Amino acid sequence: MMADPEVSTQSGGYDVDLFVDTPDYDLICTICQGVLRCPVRAACHHIFCKKCILQWLKRQETCPCCRKPVNPSLIFVMHKLRKSIGCMKIKCKNEIRGCRETFALSEQYYHSVSCLYELISCPYQGCRAQLLRRALDTHVRYCEHWCQPCHMGCGTILSHRTQAQHNCYKKLRQEYETRQRNHRAIATALQRKMRRMQSTMAHMKRQIELICESLEVMDDLCEVEEEDHRESSGSSGAPCSNNSNC
């Protein structure tokens, strides 16, 4: 019994056209009509892709083939069948671009990361070009967005436009002179600041001296006033002489 069209379009299996030889009917998932991916067997002995049957059971807990009840906890992965399917020969997904390689299904990932016909985006920021991996090296050498640090280690980020004129010694000399100018400017600013601080301190010292002098004058005046007060008090309390009229 075939699965509902709505579910069979949600492919969890491998595309049949991917294989070099037409797969046996027993290796086809009834739900997605693809070659079994992670095959599992239900209690009723029907086999499906694990993803497909789990999605199916979210709608109804019956086998899509025989309609018998299916308990999700009684679904088992068929490891030997999975390994056998992994050994089946497939064509490269980039066959349409010219790749003629065939290899075991289990090696699909390792082939894809080295396939010369894989479509790759240019690694440089700002470049939107997509090209085959075999053409990437040539493109990178002439890409207008190419940039990388100077290989001599001076830290300059070079582009195709600036690479030919770049001179590490000249660049480092310019940086050294710029830093020297900055250091001289900082030293000059510090000297001006120190002179202002010295001038401020001298002014404050003079103010303190004036305050001290003022305090000394005030102390002297107080002493004079006290002496005058004592003399005044002594003269007013003196006894009359015998020859004077009191």
Helices and strands as residue ranges (DSSP letters): H 5-8, G 16-18, G 25-27, E 39-41, E 47-49, H 50-59, G 72-74, E 76-77, H 79-86, E 89-91, G 95-97, E 102-104, G 105-107, H 108-112, E 119-121, E 130-132, H 133-142, E 147-149, E 157-159, H 160-163, H 168-236
